[in-house]
């Protein structure tokens, strides 16, 4: 799992991507305290375990994939062919 930091609130989670559609996120224990969007939902009565994500975190994970910080890999950690970000010509 690789750390990904939300570009909005600074919350750090651990992520793995096995395909463009499948993202595994491991939350830290204080996610509801760090992320204002999750905190709002928990304060409104939603159990923190039921809050799966927020848009800002999803965008941060997508950005990590786009910039190559988070690689889409198989269960053994090998990059999945055809999923690496495009490399700009220098």
NORFENLIN-V577737 format. One record per residue. SS is DSSP state (helix for helix, strand for strand, loop for the rest). OMEGA is omega in radians with two decimals (NA if undefined). D_CENTER is the distance of its C-alpha to the mean C-alpha in Angstrom with 1 decimal. Layout:
BEGIN
ss/omega/d_center
SS/OMEGA/D_CENTER
SS/OMEGA/D_CENTER
END
This chain:
BEGIN
ss/omega/d_center
loop/-3.13/10.3
strand/3.08/9.1
strand/3.02/8.2
strand/-3.12/5.8
strand/3.09/7.7
loop/-3.11/7.8
loop/3.13/10.7
loop/-3.04/12.5
loop/3.13/12.9
loop/3.10/11.9
loop/3.11/10.1
strand/3.07/8.6
strand/3.03/6.5
strand/-3.07/7.0
strand/2.92/5.4
strand/3.05/8.0
strand/3.11/8.9
loop/3.07/12.5
loop/3.10/13.2
loop/-3.09/12.2
loop/-3.03/12.1
loop/3.08/10.7
strand/3.05/7.2
strand/-3.12/7.7
strand/3.03/5.9
strand/-3.10/8.6
loop/2.98/9.4
loop/-3.10/12.0
loop/-3.07/15.4
loop/-3.08/15.6
helix/-3.12/12.6
helix/3.12/15.2
helix/-3.09/17.2
helix/-3.07/14.8
loop/-3.13/13.1
helix/-3.13/16.0
helix/3.10/14.8
helix/3.12/14.1
helix/3.11/17.3
helix/-3.11/19.2
helix/3.10/18.6
helix/3.12/19.5
helix/3.12/22.5
loop/3.06/23.5
loop/3.13/23.8
loop/3.11/20.8
loop/-3.08/19.9
helix/3.13/16.6
helix/-3.13/16.0
helix/3.13/16.3
loop/-3.00/13.7
loop/-3.08/10.7
loop/2.98/8.5
loop/-3.07/9.7
helix/-3.13/10.2
helix/3.11/9.5
helix/3.10/5.8
helix/3.12/5.7
helix/3.12/8.0
helix/3.09/6.4
helix/3.10/3.9
helix/3.11/7.4
helix/3.11/9.2
helix/3.08/8.0
helix/-3.10/9.2
helix/-3.11/12.2
loop/3.06/13.3
loop/3.10/13.1
loop/3.10/11.0
loop/-3.06/8.8
loop/3.02/11.5
strand/-3.02/12.0
strand/3.07/14.4
loop/-3.05/16.8
loop/3.11/17.3
loop/3.12/19.3
loop/3.12/16.8
loop/3.13/18.8
strand/3.11/17.3
loop/-3.12/17.9
loop/3.09/20.7
loop/-3.10/20.3
loop/3.14/16.5
loop/3.10/16.6
loop/3.11/16.4
loop/3.12/19.9
loop/3.14/21.7
loop/3.07/23.9
loop/-3.14/27.5
loop/NA/28.8
END
